[in-house]
Amino acid sequence: MLYNTNIPDDILFGNIARGDKNSFDTLFLKYYPMLCAYATEFVRFEEAQEVVQDIMVWLWENRNQPIIESLHKNYLFKAVKSKCITLIRRNETNYKAIYNIHESLKEQAEDPDIYIVEELMSNIEKALARLPETYREAFEMNRFQHKTYNEIAVILGVSSKTVDYRIQQALKILRKELKEYLPILFLGI
């Protein structure tokens, strides 16, 4: 079927409002290429086509609305521009989210120590649990609670030399048990 694209827009929009499929097809053929070209000023060609198709589908689906009869081509261009801007904003938000997730995962994946650190933490906990109670108690107060030897001595009721000995013995045992991890340990052990 041949479509007469010389029919004035106000007649096409009026006919579309009354459900005339041929008028819609004519309007579509008349403006689709121009609207796609206009949309490519904002988005990629594939997205431009989708935007224009969405606008045209909306026009047809809402043909019964009273406003449709009074529309003109400027509306189509404004609608395309608005939809393109919305698409750009949505894409920017999606790209930012994807970029942030990618960077986060990349850092984790590129950090060769992440898996070793998890394993190390588990092995440190096990090694600490195997220490004699007096060594572990002094070591944990010093390393995890950041207490000085004198503070630990007062709490445990022993001399600071005894605290020093217990911590040194704990370190000696931990060095042996965790020797395969020593290259990555920067804990002062």
C-alpha positions in Angstrom: 0.0 0.0 0.0 1.3 3.5 -0.9 1.1 6.1 1.8 0.7 9.8 1.0 3.2 11.6 3.2 2.0 15.0 1.9 -1.1 14.8 4.1 -0.8 17.7 6.7 0.2 16.6 10.2 -2.9 17.9 11.9 -5.1 15.7 9.7 -2.8 12.7 10.4 -2.9 13.3 14.1 -6.7 13.8 14.0 -7.1 10.5 12.1 -4.8 8.7 14.4 -6.9 9.9 17.4 -9.9 8.3 15.7 -8.0 5.0 15.2 -7.0 5.2 11.6 -4.1 2.7 11.2 -3.2 4.0 7.7 -2.7 7.6 9.1 -0.5 6.2 11.8 1.6 4.2 9.2 1.9 7.4 7.1 3.0 9.5 10.1 5.4 6.7 11.1 7.0 6.6 7.6 7.1 10.4 7.3 8.9 11.0 10.6 10.7 7.8 11.6 13.9 8.6 9.6 14.0 12.2 10.8 13.3 11.3 14.4 16.0 8.6 14.3 18.5 11.0 12.8 17.6 13.6 15.5 17.9 11.0 18.3 21.4 10.0 17.1 22.5 13.4 18.2 22.1 12.1 21.8 22.4 8.4 21.7 23.8 5.5 19.6 21.8 4.6 16.4 20.4 1.3 17.9 19.2 3.2 21.0 17.8 6.0 18.7 15.7 3.5 16.8 14.3 2.1 20.1 13.6 5.5 21.4 11.6 6.5 18.2 9.8 3.2 18.1 8.8 3.6 21.8 7.5 7.1 21.1 5.5 5.8 18.1 4.1 2.9 20.1 3.1 5.2 22.9 1.4 7.5 20.3 -0.6 4.6 18.9 -1.4 3.0 22.3 -2.7 6.4 23.6 -4.5 7.4 20.4 -7.8 7.6 22.3 -6.5 10.4 24.6 -7.9 13.8 23.8 -4.5 15.4 23.6 -3.4 13.2 20.6 -5.6 15.1 18.1 -3.9 18.4 19.0 -0.3 17.1 18.7 2.1 18.2 16.0 5.5 17.2 14.8 7.3 19.4 17.4 5.8 17.2 20.0 7.5 14.1 18.5 10.9 15.8 18.4 10.5 17.0 22.0 9.4 13.5 23.1 12.4 11.9 21.4 14.8 14.4 23.0 13.2 13.9 26.4 13.4 10.1 26.1 17.0 10.3 24.9 18.0 12.4 27.9 16.2 9.9 30.3 18.0 7.1 28.6 21.4 8.9 28.9 20.8 9.5 32.6 19.7 5.9 33.2 22.7 4.6 31.3 25.0 6.9 33.3 23.6 5.6 36.5 23.9 2.0 35.3 27.4 2.6 34.1 28.4 4.1 37.4 27.0 1.2 39.3 28.5 -1.3 37.0 31.9 0.5 37.1 31.8 0.6 40.9 31.0 -3.0 41.2 33.6 -3.9 38.6 36.3 -1.9 40.4 35.4 -3.4 43.7 35.5 -7.0 42.3 38.6 -6.2 40.3 40.4 -5.0 43.4 39.4 -8.1 45.2 40.2 -10.4 42.3 43.5 -8.7 41.6 44.6 -8.8 45.3 46.3 -12.2 45.4 46.5 -11.9 49.2 42.7 -11.8 49.7 42.4 -15.6 49.8 45.6 -16.0 51.7 44.6 -13.5 54.2 41.3 -15.4 54.9 43.3 -18.6 55.3 45.9 -16.8 57.4 43.3 -15.4 59.8 41.8 -18.8 60.3 45.2 -20.3 60.9 46.1 -17.5 63.3 43.0 -18.2 65.3 43.8 -21.9 65.5 47.4 -21.2 66.4 46.4 -18.8 69.2 43.9 -21.3 70.6 46.8 -23.9 70.8 49.1 -21.6 72.8 49.4 -22.2 76.5 46.8 -20.2 78.3 49.3 -17.8 80.0 51.1 -17.1 76.7 47.9 -16.5 74.8 46.5 -14.3 77.4 49.5 -12.0 77.5 49.9 -12.0 73.8 46.2 -11.1 73.1 46.2 -8.3 75.7 49.3 -6.8 74.0 48.5 -7.3 70.3 44.7 -7.1 70.3 43.9 -4.9 73.3 47.0 -2.7 72.8 48.0 -2.9 76.5 51.6 -2.3 77.5 53.7 -4.9 79.3 53.3 -3.0 82.6 49.5 -2.8 82.2 49.4 -6.5 81.5 51.7 -7.2 84.5 49.3 -5.3 86.8 46.2 -7.2 85.4 47.8 -10.6 85.7 49.6 -10.0 88.9 53.1 -10.8 87.5 56.2 -8.9 86.7 56.6 -7.1 83.3 59.6 -9.4 82.7 57.2 -12.4 83.0 54.9 -10.7 80.5 57.8 -10.1 78.2 58.8 -13.8 78.4 55.3 -15.0 77.8 54.8 -12.8 74.7 58.2 -13.7 73.3 57.4 -17.4 73.7 54.0 -16.9 72.1 55.7 -15.2 69.2 58.2 -18.0 68.9 55.5 -20.6 68.7 53.4 -18.6 66.3 56.4 -18.1 64.0 56.9 -21.8 63.8 53.2 -22.6 63.2 52.7 -19.8 60.7 56.1 -19.9 59.0 54.6 -20.4 55.5 52.8 -17.1 55.9 55.7 -15.0 57.2 56.4 -13.3 53.8 53.0 -11.7 53.9 52.8 -11.0 57.6 53.4 -7.4 58.6 52.0 -7.8 62.0 55.3 -7.5 63.8 55.4 -11.2 64.6 
